[in-house]
Every structure is written in structure tokens, then in C-alpha cells.
Amino acid sequence: MKIGFDAKRALHNFRGLGNYSRTLIKSLDEHYSDNELYLFSPETKKKELLTWYQDLGDNAHLISPQGFISSKVPSLWRSFKLTSEIENNHIDIYHGLSHELPIGIERLNALKVVTIHDLLYLKFPQFFSAIDRFTYHKKFTYSCEKSDLIIAICEQTKADIIEHYKVSPDKIHVVYQSCSPKFYYHKSIDDLIRIKEKYKIQKPFIFHIATMEENKNTLGILRAYELIHSEVEEDLILIGRGKKYKQKVIQYIQEKNLSNRVRILDEAIDEDLPAIFQLAKLFVFPSFYEGFGIPIIEALFSKTPVVTSKGGCFPEAGGPNSRYVDPYDIKDISKGMLDILRDEGLQKEMAQKGHEFVQKFHWKNTANDLMNLYTTHL
């Protein structure tokens, strides 16, 4: 089969949508190499992402805009010319990996698939400008109407799509995300020591990684840690890009005199993250809303206990042995952290049972689920 993907995020985005796209494409390349994979995207100038593409098998092909106007304004190519590119390459299945399908795709005979990750712009409209909300609504509505299949990344997202877009449940299928396989394997003692030395990590620590935006609740973590920092030996390490909200985080650390206990590792690179996860005593992720929560399964693969939010998609990702807290209740977050940090037996139990649970998200399983869905609906 010829399977085409909207690969813009895969080749231009280091965050969640990019990670989802790269992991999905690579999992099919790894486990179903008899198919031809066509990646439709403007060319990337980011060395790390270009290397990722070059590491794919010979069955992967990059289709980029040609001509002066298309190459200079790739957004026009993606919106108005991509359907013709899909048709000219005789694609059997086209999968929009990040909420979007190109205009005019309904005229093609290809199976049309779109992944909807979350409806954050509807759940938290205050985080988005009016023009962004309008644009997202147009794109999401079009994709839901013109697709043959909608993939939701969790049951919560499926329920949200049914509620807000009135889509038939029969059209929506849950296929869980995986994470990079670099999190599947435990690092050697020498590797862990090297990472501790590289980042000058001298004490046990609580870990959090996410883009520093309001819905991620980084300030909630800080406030909860402030309540218990004098009772625990663990420091708090944060990793995440951000703008205005990140400045609020930095300001709070300074105002509360937590600079000697809380670190933001801006310089951390992706290749070091598995070791940082494995070194952490506890991973804390009390987000207000997520489509799924990839960092949760990265922590579970790393055998690191997890504290995350009640409700929503979080129990789907975290399983029965993570600790669930009210993200709006600072004392509940702090108690969740403290209970685990004080109980080594509980830490070991959470680590082992969490690792057993998370195998359902191994990329060989998610790739198999996706391929079965493709072939059933062709």
C-alpha cells in the first residue's frame, strides 16, 4: 500500500504533535516495511529532524512543495495543492496526523483518515485568540466532515468529538499513542552517572516536563512543592519551553526563595531525557487538560512513579497504579507527592506495576492497532 501522511509536524516540530507524528511514522516503517510511506511536508532545515527522516527505510519518500510560490509560502501548498499531490502519487491511504485534511480531499478515492488529539481550544478558550479559535474550528469541522475515519488518541477525546461535533461514534476509533522507543530500555549505571555529572544533579529529585503554558499547571506544581520542600530531601527539576507563563514560573521561584531547590534545565537535550526520567524519584504531571499525556507513559516505561490528574484521559495513560490528584487543589498535589516520597515500598510497587501496564502502549502494539484499522476500512 501507499500511505501518505501530513508530515509537517514530524519535520518541523519538537513538541507533542511532532513526537506523535515521528513515532507513528517510524513505528509503521519499523514493523510494516512492505508499505510505501509518503511524507508530505515542506523541507526541514532542522538537522535533528532531517536525520530522523534520513534514518527511515528506503520505503519512505518526502514530497515537498516545488516552484517559487509553493516553496516560499508552503502554507498555501498544504492548503490548496496537497490534494493534487496526493492524487498524483496514487496514495491509497492519506492520514492527517494533526487535526487537518487538505481542501478538496473529498474528491479522492483514497481512504481519508485524521487524528484528533484534543479540543483544547474549546475546553480552554481563554488560552487562544479569537482568530485562532475560528481557524481551529474551521479546520476541525472540515476534517470531521470529510474524513472516512477519525482517530482519537483516547476515549476522552472521542467523547469530546461526539459532544462538540456531533459525529457518529462509529466513525471514531481510539488508537493510543506510543512514545519513542528510546524510553523502553534502562540506561546503564555509567550512562546515569554521566547524565548526573553533565547536568550537575547532586540530589534526588522530583521531575516535570511540559511546555510551560497555563493548562500544564506548572505553577500548581511549584506551590505544592513549596508546601513540602522543607520536609523532603528531593529537589524539583523542570524542563519546558515557554514565554509569558514561563516568566511567571521563574518569578515565583525567585519570590519564594526556591532557587536553591528548584531548577529549570533549559539546556537539556532530547537524547538525555530517558536517563533523566530514570534518575527521577517521582514524575509529577497535574495538568488541567490533555489529549493523552505522552510524558506519563515515558515515565512509566522508565519505571518512575507518577502523580497526575484525576479524570479526563489521565487514568487511560497512567493506569491503576499511578496516583491521581485534583489539579486545582494544591494540598492534594503536595500530599500525593509526599505520600510516595516517604514510602520506598510504594515507590517500588508503582514502578513495577506501572511498567507492566504501559506495555500496551509499546509501538509494536499501537502500530498493529493502526494497521488493522487501515486495512479493515480500505
C-alpha positions in Angstrom: 0.0 0.0 0.0 0.9 3.6 -0.5 0.2 5.5 2.8 0.6 9.3 2.8 1.0 11.5 5.9 0.8 15.1 6.7 4.4 15.2 8.0 4.8 19.0 8.6 4.9 18.4 12.4 7.2 15.4 12.1 9.8 17.6 10.3 9.3 20.9 11.9 8.0 20.4 15.5 9.9 19.2 18.6 6.8 19.2 20.7 3.8 16.8 21.2 2.4 16.8 17.7 5.8 16.3 16.2 6.7 13.5 18.6 3.3 11.8 17.8 3.9 12.1 14.1 7.5 10.8 14.2 6.7 7.9 16.5 3.7 6.8 14.4 5.6 7.0 11.1 8.7 5.3 12.4 6.6 2.5 14.0 5.0 1.7 10.7 8.4 1.9 8.9 9.8 -0.5 11.5 7.0 -3.0 11.7 5.3 -2.8 8.3 8.1 -2.1 5.9 6.3 -3.7 3.0 4.3 -0.4 2.6 5.4 2.7 0.8 5.3 5.8 3.1 4.9 9.2 1.6 5.7 12.2 3.8 4.1 15.4 2.6 5.9 18.4 4.1 7.9 21.5 3.4 11.6 20.6 3.6 13.2 21.0 7.0 16.4 22.8 7.9 16.5 21.4 11.4 19.4 18.9 11.5 18.0 16.6 14.1 14.7 16.2 12.3 16.3 15.8 8.9 18.4 13.0 10.5 15.2 11.4 11.7 13.9 11.3 8.2 17.1 10.0 6.7 17.1 7.1 9.2 13.8 5.9 7.8 13.9 2.9 5.4 14.0 3.1 1.6 10.3 2.8 1.5 9.9 6.4 2.9 9.6 9.3 0.4 9.5 13.0 1.1 7.2 15.1 -1.1 7.8 18.8 -0.7 6.5 21.9 -2.4 8.1 22.8 -5.8 8.1 26.1 -7.6 8.7 29.6 -6.4 5.3 30.4 -4.8 4.8 27.0 -3.2 8.3 26.8 -1.7 8.1 30.4 -0.5 4.6 30.1 1.0 4.3 26.4 2.0 1.0 27.0 3.9 -0.6 27.7 0.5 0.8 24.4 -0.8 -0.5 22.5 2.2 -4.0 24.0 2.0 -4.6 24.2 -1.8 -2.2 21.9 -3.7 -1.7 19.0 -1.4 -4.8 17.2 -2.6 -3.3 17.1 -6.2 0.0 15.9 -4.8 -1.8 13.0 -3.0 -3.7 12.2 -6.2 -0.6 12.3 -8.5 1.3 9.9 -6.2 -1.6 7.4 -6.2 -1.9 7.3 -2.5 -4.2 4.5 -1.1 -4.5 6.0 2.4 -4.0 9.6 3.5 -3.6 10.3 7.2 -3.7 13.8 8.6 -1.7 13.5 11.8 -2.6 16.7 13.4 -6.3 17.6 13.1 -6.1 18.7 9.4 -7.1 17.4 6.0 -6.3 19.4 2.8 -9.0 21.2 0.9 -10.7 19.2 -1.8 -9.6 15.8 -0.4 -13.2 14.5 -0.5 -12.9 14.1 -4.3 -10.2 11.4 -4.0 -10.7 7.7 -3.8 -8.0 7.3 -1.1 -9.1 6.3 2.4 -9.1 9.6 4.3 -8.0 9.5 8.0 -7.5 12.2 10.5 -6.1 12.2 14.1 -7.8 14.5 16.5 -5.6 14.9 19.6 -7.7 17.2 21.8 -10.2 20.0 21.8 -8.2 22.3 23.9 -9.4 25.4 22.1 -12.9 24.6 23.1 -12.1 23.4 26.7 -9.9 26.4 27.5 -10.9 29.2 25.0 -9.2 31.8 27.2 -5.8 30.5 26.2 -6.5 31.2 22.5 -7.1 34.4 20.4 -10.4 34.8 18.6 -8.7 34.2 15.2 -7.0 31.1 16.4 -10.3 29.7 17.8 -12.0 30.5 14.5 -9.3 28.9 12.4 -9.2 25.7 14.6 -12.9 25.4 14.4 -13.0 25.6 10.6 -10.2 23.0 10.3 -11.6 20.6 12.8 -15.1 20.8 11.4 -13.8 20.2 7.9 -11.7 17.3 8.9 -14.5 15.6 10.8 -16.9 16.0 7.9 -14.6 15.0 5.1 -12.7 12.1 6.7 -13.7 8.5 6.4 -12.2 7.7 9.7 -11.4 9.8 12.8 -8.7 8.5 15.1 -9.0 9.8 18.7 -5.9 9.3 20.9 -8.0 8.4 23.9 -11.6 7.7 25.0 -11.9 11.2 26.5 -11.1 12.8 23.1 -13.6 10.5 21.4 -16.3 11.6 23.8 -15.4 15.3 23.3 -15.6 14.9 19.5 -19.0 13.3 19.7 -20.2 16.0 22.1 -18.9 19.1 20.2 -19.0 18.0 16.5 -22.0 15.6 16.7 -20.0 12.9 14.8 -21.3 9.3 14.8 -19.4 7.2 17.3 -19.0 4.5 14.6 -16.7 6.9 12.6 -14.3 7.5 15.6 -11.8 4.9 16.7 -9.4 5.1 19.6 -5.8 4.3 18.7 -3.5 5.1 21.6 -0.2 7.0 21.1 3.1 5.4 21.9 6.4 7.2 22.8 9.9 7.0 21.4 11.4 3.5 21.9 14.4 5.2 23.5 12.3 5.2 26.7 11.9 1.4 26.5 15.3 0.4 27.7 17.0 1.0 31.0 20.2 3.0 31.0 23.5 1.6 32.3 24.9 2.9 35.6 27.7 4.6 33.7 25.1 6.4 31.5 23.2 7.6 34.5 26.3 8.8 36.3 27.3 10.7 33.1 24.0 12.5 32.9 24.1 13.4 36.6 27.5 14.9 36.1 26.5 16.6 32.9 23.6 18.4 34.5 25.2 18.7 37.9 22.4 16.7 39.6 23.6 16.1 43.1 20.4 15.2 45.0 17.3 13.0 44.4 14.7 14.9 42.6 11.0 15.2 41.5 10.7 15.7 37.8 8.2 17.5 35.5 8.5 18.1 31.7 6.0 20.0 29.6 5.7 23.2 27.7 5.2 25.9 30.3 1.7 27.1 29.5 -1.3 27.7 31.8 -3.1 24.4 31.1 0.0 22.4 32.2 -0.2 23.8 35.7 3.5 24.3 36.4 2.7 27.0 39.0 0.5 24.5 40.7 3.4 22.1 41.0 5.6 24.9 42.4 3.0 25.8 45.0 2.6 22.2 46.0 6.4 21.7 46.3 6.7 24.9 48.3 4.4 23.3 50.9 6.6 20.2 51.3 10.1 21.2 50.3 11.3 21.6 53.9 10.1 18.0 54.7 11.8 16.2 51.8 15.3 15.9 50.5 14.3 15.8 46.9 14.8 18.9 44.7 12.4 19.8 41.9 13.6 19.8 38.3 11.5 21.4 35.5 12.0 21.2 31.7 9.9 23.1 29.3 9.8 25.9 26.7 7.6 28.8 27.3 7.0 32.5 27.1 4.9 34.7 29.4 3.8 31.9 31.6 7.4 30.6 32.0 8.4 34.0 33.2 5.7 33.7 35.9 7.2 30.4 36.9 10.7 31.9 37.1 9.4 34.9 39.1 7.6 32.6 41.6 10.8 30.6 42.2 12.7 33.8 42.9 10.0 35.4 45.1 9.7 32.3 47.3 13.4 31.8 47.6 13.3 28.4 46.0 16.2 28.9 43.6 18.4 26.5 45.7 15.8 23.7 45.4 14.1 24.2 42.0 16.0 24.1 38.7 14.8 24.7 35.2 17.0 22.7 32.8 16.7 24.8 29.6 19.8 23.1 28.2 18.6 19.5 28.4 18.5 17.7 25.1 16.1 15.0 23.9 18.7 12.2 23.9 19.3 12.7 27.6 15.6 12.6 28.6 15.3 8.8 29.2 18.2 9.0 31.7 16.6 12.0 33.4 13.3 10.2 33.7 15.1 7.1 35.1 17.0 9.1 37.6 13.9 10.9 38.9 12.4 9.7 42.2 8.9 10.8 41.1 7.3 12.3 38.0 4.5 14.9 38.6 2.1 15.9 35.9 -1.1 17.6 37.3 -2.2 19.1 34.0 -5.7 20.6 33.7 -6.3 19.0 30.3 -4.5 16.8 27.8 -5.3 14.9 24.7 -3.4 12.0 26.2 -0.2 12.8 28.1 2.8 11.2 26.5 5.2 12.2 29.4 3.1 9.9 31.6 3.9 6.8 29.6 7.5 7.9 29.2 7.7 7.9 33.0 6.0 4.5 33.3 8.4 3.0 30.7 11.2 4.5 32.8 9.9 2.8 36.0 9.3 6.1 37.6 6.2 6.6 39.8 3.6 9.1 38.5 1.4 11.7 40.2 -1.1 13.1 37.7 -4.6 14.5 37.5 -8.0 12.8 38.2 -10.4 12.3 35.4 -10.1 13.0 31.7 -7.6 11.0 29.8 -5.1 10.6 32.6 -6.3 7.2 34.0 -6.1 5.9 30.5 -2.4 6.8 30.2 -1.4 6.3 33.9 -3.2 3.0 34.6 -4.4 1.7 38.0 -1.1 2.2 39.9 -0.4 5.9 39.4 -1.5 8.5 42.0 -4.4 10.8 40.9 -4.9 14.2 42.4 -7.1 17.2 41.9 -5.0 19.6 39.8 -6.9 22.6 41.3 -6.1 21.5 44.9 -2.5 22.4 45.8 -2.7 20.5 49.1 -3.9 17.4 47.3 -0.9 17.6 44.8 1.5 18.1 47.7 0.1 15.2 49.7 0.3 12.9 46.6 4.0 13.7 46.2 4.7 13.4 49.9 2.9 10.1 50.4 5.0 8.5 47.7 8.3 10.0 48.6 8.0 8.8 52.2 7.3 5.2 51.2 10.0 3.3 49.4 7.9 0.1 49.2 5.1 2.1 47.4 7.6 3.6 45.0 8.8 0.1 44.0 5.3 -1.2 43.6 4.2 1.8 41.5 7.3 1.4 39.3 6.9 -2.3 38.7 3.1 -2.3 38.1 3.3 0.9 36.1 5.9 -0.7 33.8 3.7 -3.8 33.3 0.7 -1.6 32.5 2.4 0.6 30.0 3.4 -2.2 27.7 0.0 -1.8 26.0 1.5 1.4 24.5 4.6 -0.2 23.1 4.9 1.0 19.5 4.6 -2.6 18.1 1.2 -2.8 19.6 0.0 0.7 18.6 1.3 0.2 15.0 -0.6 -3.1 14.8 -3.8 -1.4 16.0 -3.4 1.3 13.4 -2.6 -1.0 10.5 -5.6 -3.2 11.4 -7.8 -0.1 11.3 -6.4 0.9 7.9 -6.8 -2.4 6.2 -10.3 -3.1 7.7 -11.6 0.2 6.2 -9.9 0.1 2.8 
